[in-house]
Amino acid sequence: MENTNPLPPYDWPVLQAGWVWLCGAGPGDAGLLTLHGLNALRQADVIVYDALVGPDILGWANDNAELIYAGKRGGKPSAKQRDISLQLVDLAKAGKRVLRLKGGDPFVFGRGGEEAQTLIQHEIPVRIVPGISAGIGGLAYAGIPVTHRDVNQSVTFVTGHDQSGEATGSLNWQAISDGSQVLVIYMGIKHVNRIIGELLAAGRPVDEPVAVVTNATLPHQQVLESTLENVEADLIAANMAPPAIICVGKSVLMRQVLDWQGLIAGQEPRNLDPLNRGRPAEAV
Ligand code: SAH
């Protein structure tokens, strides 16, 4: 049985009764789950999982585990954050071995910090298992490095929703724009017009490269390459829907050479030197 395959030899932590492990499942591709995540799935009595955690990963759960869906997708009715946190407290107090499984990394725009805080306030012991965040791993699957020596020495992660779920009114877009060589925007599709408008108003060039990656790392991943001025119309034309990561900056051009999934599918690189360095990549 798949579920009983041993993990590689290692001093694996034991998920004990009354504990909650708060774990990132990665951006989608089941192979991007960490081994600590798999170790947790094998042991948990109860798994409370989010919408972006796929069936392949849940299929690795202990056969007797109870699976509880706590999904939240923008605009749809969903379990309230406070209710989810208190449910975790109740399960732990009932002596369950609890796994809280979230998409990507639990501490990146995932409210993992709030859940862990509530658990600790209720004196529930926790372990945090990081995951690969969509804004890094998802872009890598599209052939976009979030940092590239010729492009950026910094990267800014931004959410398109603030606490109220509305467009991010609380951000200083001028400062973000001035200070960010590359922006990686989570939850940005719904308010893409507002976000792009803010960036253009802050002085970013209309022809700045933008990529949008939906369902990153999954078989139905879609990648749109566009520019700040065209991305909104291009998104509508391509009929792309969340979940999506938006990347703004010259790193997007690297996809012309690094679209490794395209290469595997037999395509040629479009441009071996998209940043026009005119020299081998490794030359100093
Ligand atoms: N904790 C998660 C982010 C949760 S917020 C992480 O670290 O990745 C949810 C947002 O994450 C989505 O709206 C989208 O912007 C992004 N996201 C998560 N999975 C994604 C995927 N497979 N493809 C594209 N975007 C994804």
Residues whose N, C-alpha, C, O or C-beta is under 5 A from the ligand:
A	BS01	SAH	P27 G28 L52 G103 G104 D105 P106 V108 F109 G110 I132 S133 A134 G135 G138 I185 Y186 M187 G188 V213 T214 N215 A216 P243 A244 I245
